[in-house]
Amino acid sequence: MNKASSMPSGSSILATLVAMAKRAIVISIAENQIAMTVF
């Protein structure tokens, strides 16, 4: 039980994936804004 509680749970892994997805979306939007401003 102690090992299971110390290991990352599925919800924390899901939260990490969501954070990475949000970051990727923000970066892609920023790149689109820069491209539209430059060209």
Secondary structure, DSSP 8 states (H G I E B T S, - for coil): -HHHHHS--HHHHHHHHHHHHHHHHHHHHHHHHHHHHH-
